[in-house]
Amino acid sequence: MLFMLILMLLVGAALLALGWMIAKHERIQLLSVRTEGVSEKDKAPFCRRMGAATMLIGVGCAVTGVVFCATSESWSWLIFAGCFLVGLVMYLSAMRRFSARR
């Protein structure tokens, strides 16, 4: 149980740091998606949205680890699933909105 808590917190912290670097420092090269369609003027809002989605998934991962270890209930994975799905929708909407191929 302690191992799972540490693992979930580490993964959550890594995703938070990655999202922060993408959103705040516009490190677009950290994304493993095709970004050549994003214009230079759209780079900042695209990075903010993609970074926010990554941070949301990281928060969901960390909160799920804490809640699961505190309660030992499997419903806590719904927190992660919800954050992951909202983050995925944010990824897809940002890619669709800021892509040059509309």
HUGICOR-V692116 format. One record per run of one state. SS is the DSSP state (@ for helix, = for strand, . for the rest). FROM is the first residue (numbers start at 1). TO is the last residue. Records with the same first field share a line. If there is no record, write none. Layout:
SS = FROM-TO + FROM-TO
This chain:
. = 1-1 + 26-27 + 31-42 + 72-73 + 99-102
@ = 2-25 + 28-30 + 43-71 + 74-98
